[in-house]
Amino acid sequence: MTRQTVREAAESASYPLFIPFIMAGDPNKETTIELALTMQEAGAHILELGIPYSDPLADGPVLQRSALRALKHGMSLTEAIELIPEMRKKGLTIPVIIFSYYNPVLRMGIETFIEKLTENEADGVLIPDLPLEESEELSTLTKKVNLANISLVAPTSSTRLEKIAAQAEGFLYCVSSLGVTGTREEFPPEAYAFIEEVKASSEVPVAVGFGISTPEQVKRLQGSADGVIIGSAIMKKVEGLQAELEHEAKRRDALQSIQQYVEGLLAVPSSHQQ
């Protein structure tokens, strides 16, 4: 079966698009592979695989702790990318986007980075701290090999919204509110107005991230956005189950608990694979 591109997966979602974020290497490589499969089973259409970084500007405390645990266990950009074929061997069919800050990519070299992504069956890349105005080299290289270069739009970039939306590939990542990632009780009314403005400007599906952590929030966003990106809420659950996930005999039950939690957030049945 031919694997779908990021855009195909985003556009063919039969219910609100679900894009989970998991941190590579937290708590270990084996669990990351199993977590990816668990997310697919729970209904993910696209997976964001996070690269741990020691100075993550946009990440809240949950993802910062997750990155530090992964770095402590020796996870690197190269090792994270090389997990993708392992996931594929075990049955992962959904597109995988590498989510990395720019520094590790720069250290590796952009051309080497793109080569590694294509060799290891990645489908896209998202670099949150690389502004549109500085992403020309990356965009040129990703286009050549048919990798989606995912764009982010935040409330602070409303003056550049149309320019960002015009270049968006796969889906447009809409940052719901200012600040860092992390769970929030509620989004302010202006967040919904901004999401609708983004939606009106975008030709690709719009997925909202930063702070989504309850079924009510997912439901409320359904009228405005095409889907949701959930990271901190999932990795908080992983953090709470660290001991079980690191214990081979207990891992299966812990993963099942995470799957049920995610299905509860989405409030959709899990029998919707493409």
C-alpha positions as CSV (number, residue, x, y, z in Angstrom):
1,M,0.0,0.0,0.0
2,T,1.3,3.4,-1.0
3,R,1.9,5.7,2.1
4,Q,-0.2,8.9,2.1
5,T,1.5,12.2,2.0
6,V,1.0,14.6,4.9
7,R,-1.5,16.6,2.9
8,E,-3.4,13.5,1.7
9,A,-3.7,12.3,5.3
10,A,-4.8,15.7,6.5
11,E,-7.4,16.1,3.8
12,S,-8.8,12.6,3.9
13,A,-9.4,12.5,7.6
14,S,-12.9,11.1,8.1
15,Y,-13.4,12.9,11.4
16,P,-11.5,15.9,13.0
17,L,-7.8,15.6,12.1
18,F,-5.8,14.3,15.1
19,I,-2.0,14.9,15.2
20,P,-0.3,13.7,18.4
21,F,3.2,14.8,19.5
22,I,5.5,12.3,21.2
23,M,9.0,12.9,22.4
24,A,11.6,10.5,20.9
25,G,13.4,8.6,23.6
26,D,11.1,9.3,26.5
27,P,11.3,7.1,28.4
28,N,13.3,4.9,25.9
29,K,13.5,3.9,22.3
30,E,11.3,0.8,22.5
31,T,8.5,2.7,24.2
32,T,8.7,5.5,21.6
33,I,8.1,2.9,18.9
34,E,5.2,1.4,20.8
35,L,3.8,4.8,21.6
36,A,3.7,5.7,17.9
37,L,1.7,2.6,17.2
38,T,-0.6,3.3,20.1
39,M,-1.3,6.8,18.7
40,Q,-2.1,5.3,15.4
41,E,-4.5,2.8,17.1
42,A,-6.1,5.7,19.0
43,G,-6.9,7.5,15.8
44,A,-3.9,9.6,14.8
45,H,-3.8,10.7,11.2
46,I,-0.3,12.1,11.3
47,L,2.4,11.8,14.0
48,E,4.8,14.5,15.2
49,L,8.0,12.9,16.5
50,G,9.7,15.4,18.8
51,I,13.5,15.8,18.9
52,P,14.7,16.4,22.5
53,Y,16.6,19.7,22.8
54,S,18.1,21.3,25.9
55,D,16.8,24.8,25.3
56,P,13.3,24.5,23.8
57,L,11.9,28.0,23.6
58,A,8.3,27.2,22.9
59,D,7.9,24.2,25.3
60,G,6.2,24.3,28.6
61,P,7.4,22.4,31.7
62,V,6.0,19.0,30.7
63,L,7.8,18.9,27.4
64,Q,10.9,20.4,28.9
65,R,11.1,17.6,31.4
66,S,10.3,15.0,28.7
67,A,13.2,16.4,26.5
68,L,15.6,16.3,29.4
69,R,14.7,12.6,30.2
70,A,15.2,11.7,26.6
71,L,18.6,13.5,26.4
72,K,19.7,11.8,29.6
73,H,19.0,8.4,27.9
74,G,21.2,9.5,24.9
75,M,18.5,10.3,22.3
76,S,19.8,12.4,19.4
77,L,18.5,13.8,16.2
78,T,20.0,10.9,14.2
79,E,18.7,8.2,16.5
80,A,15.2,9.7,16.5
81,I,15.0,9.8,12.7
82,E,16.3,6.2,12.6
83,L,13.3,5.1,14.8
84,I,10.9,5.7,11.9
85,P,11.8,2.6,9.9
86,E,11.5,0.6,13.1
87,M,8.0,2.0,13.5
88,R,7.2,1.2,9.9
89,K,8.4,-2.4,10.3
90,K,6.0,-2.8,13.3
91,G,3.0,-1.5,11.3
92,L,3.0,2.3,11.4
93,T,1.4,3.6,8.2
94,I,0.6,7.2,9.0
95,P,2.9,10.1,7.9
96,V,5.6,11.0,10.4
97,I,6.8,14.6,10.8
98,I,10.1,15.4,12.6
99,F,9.6,18.2,15.0
100,S,13.0,19.8,15.8
101,Y,14.4,23.1,16.9
102,Y,16.8,24.5,14.4
103,N,20.1,24.1,16.3
104,P,20.3,20.3,16.1
105,V,19.5,20.5,12.4
106,L,22.1,23.2,11.8
107,R,24.7,21.1,13.6
108,M,23.9,18.1,11.4
109,G,23.8,20.2,8.3
110,I,20.5,20.9,6.4
111,E,21.4,18.8,3.4
112,T,22.4,15.8,5.6
113,F,19.3,16.3,7.6
114,I,17.0,16.1,4.5
115,E,18.9,13.0,3.2
116,K,18.4,11.3,6.6
117,L,14.7,12.1,6.6
118,T,14.2,10.6,3.1
119,E,16.4,7.6,3.8
120,N,14.4,6.8,6.9
121,E,10.8,7.2,5.5
122,A,9.9,10.5,7.2
123,D,7.1,12.5,5.5
124,G,7.7,16.1,6.8
125,V,9.5,18.5,9.0
126,L,8.5,21.2,11.5
127,I,11.0,23.6,12.9
128,P,9.2,26.0,15.3
129,D,12.1,28.5,15.7
130,L,12.9,28.9,12.0
131,P,10.9,32.0,10.7
132,L,9.3,31.9,7.2
133,E,11.7,34.6,6.0
134,E,14.7,32.4,6.9
135,S,13.4,29.0,5.6
136,E,14.0,29.3,1.9
137,E,16.9,26.8,1.9
138,L,15.0,24.3,3.8
139,S,11.8,24.8,1.7
140,T,13.8,24.3,-1.6
141,L,15.4,21.1,-0.3
142,T,12.1,19.6,1.1
143,K,10.3,20.4,-2.2
144,K,12.9,18.4,-4.2
145,V,12.2,15.3,-2.2
146,N,8.5,15.7,-1.6
147,L,8.8,16.3,2.1
148,A,6.1,18.6,3.7
149,N,7.7,21.7,5.4
150,I,5.0,22.5,8.0
151,S,4.4,26.2,8.7
152,L,3.4,27.6,12.1
153,V,1.2,30.6,12.5
154,A,0.7,32.4,15.9
155,P,-1.4,35.4,17.0
156,T,1.8,37.5,16.8
157,S,2.1,36.7,13.1
158,S,-1.3,38.0,12.0
159,T,0.3,40.6,9.8
160,R,2.1,37.9,7.9
161,L,-0.8,35.4,8.0
162,E,-1.6,35.4,4.3
163,K,2.1,35.0,3.3
164,I,2.6,32.1,5.7
165,A,-0.7,30.5,4.7
166,A,0.1,30.8,1.0
167,Q,3.3,28.8,1.5
168,A,1.8,26.2,3.9
169,E,2.3,22.6,3.0
170,G,0.5,19.5,4.3
171,F,-1.4,21.4,7.0
172,L,-1.1,24.7,8.8
173,Y,-0.1,24.5,12.5
174,C,-2.1,27.2,14.2
175,V,-0.8,28.2,17.6
176,S,-3.9,28.8,19.7
177,S,-2.4,31.4,22.1
178,L,0.7,33.2,23.2
179,G,3.2,31.6,25.5
180,V,4.6,28.1,25.7
181,T,3.0,24.7,25.2
182,G,1.1,23.2,28.1
183,T,-2.4,22.3,29.1
184,R,-4.9,25.2,29.6
185,E,-8.2,25.3,31.2
186,E,-9.8,27.4,28.5
187,F,-9.0,29.3,25.4
188,P,-9.9,33.1,25.4
189,P,-12.6,34.2,22.9
190,E,-10.0,35.9,20.7
191,A,-8.3,32.6,20.1
192,Y,-11.4,31.3,18.3
193,A,-11.6,34.5,16.2
194,F,-7.9,34.1,15.3
195,I,-8.4,30.4,14.4
196,E,-11.3,31.4,12.1
197,E,-9.1,34.1,10.5
198,V,-6.4,31.5,9.8
199,K,-9.0,29.0,8.4
200,A,-10.3,31.7,6.0
201,S,-6.7,32.3,4.7
202,S,-5.6,28.7,4.3
203,E,-5.9,26.3,1.4
204,V,-4.6,23.4,3.5
205,P,-6.3,22.0,6.6
206,V,-5.7,24.0,9.8
207,A,-4.8,22.1,13.0
208,V,-4.7,23.9,16.3
209,G,-2.1,23.2,19.0
210,F,-0.7,24.5,22.3
211,G,-2.8,23.7,25.3
212,I,-5.5,21.2,24.2
213,S,-6.1,18.8,27.1
214,T,-9.9,18.2,27.4
215,P,-12.6,16.6,25.3
216,E,-14.6,19.8,25.7
217,Q,-11.8,21.8,24.1
218,V,-11.5,19.3,21.2
219,K,-15.3,19.5,20.7
220,R,-15.4,23.4,20.8
221,L,-12.6,23.6,18.2
222,Q,-14.5,21.4,15.7
223,G,-16.5,24.3,14.4
224,S,-13.4,26.5,13.8
225,A,-10.5,24.2,12.9
226,D,-10.0,21.1,10.9
227,G,-8.2,19.3,13.7
228,V,-6.1,19.3,16.8
229,I,-2.4,18.8,17.8
230,I,-2.0,17.3,21.3
231,G,1.4,17.0,22.9
232,S,1.7,18.1,26.5
233,A,-1.4,16.3,27.7
234,I,-0.1,13.0,26.2
235,M,3.5,13.4,27.5
236,K,2.1,14.3,30.9
237,K,0.4,10.9,30.9
238,V,3.7,9.3,29.8
239,E,5.5,11.1,32.6
240,G,3.0,9.7,35.1
241,L,3.5,6.1,33.8
242,Q,7.4,6.3,33.5
243,A,8.0,3.3,35.8
244,E,5.5,1.1,34.1
245,L,6.6,2.1,30.6
246,E,10.2,1.3,31.5
247,H,9.2,-2.1,32.8
248,E,8.8,-4.5,29.9
249,A,6.2,-6.7,31.6
250,K,4.0,-3.6,32.6
251,R,4.5,-1.6,29.4
252,R,1.5,-3.1,27.5
253,D,-1.0,-2.1,30.2
254,A,0.5,1.4,30.5
255,L,0.2,1.9,26.7
256,Q,-3.4,0.7,26.8
257,S,-4.1,3.3,29.6
258,I,-2.5,6.0,27.3
259,Q,-4.6,4.8,24.4
260,Q,-7.8,5.0,26.4
261,Y,-6.9,8.4,27.7
262,V,-6.3,9.7,24.1
263,E,-9.5,8.2,22.8
264,G,-11.3,9.9,25.7
265,L,-9.9,13.2,24.7
266,L,-11.0,12.8,21.1
267,A,-14.3,11.2,22.1
268,V,-14.3,9.2,18.8
269,P,-14.2,5.5,18.1
270,S,-10.8,4.0,17.3
271,S,-12.0,1.9,14.3
272,H,-11.4,4.6,11.7
273,Q,-8.0,3.7,10.2
274,Q,-7.6,5.0,6.7
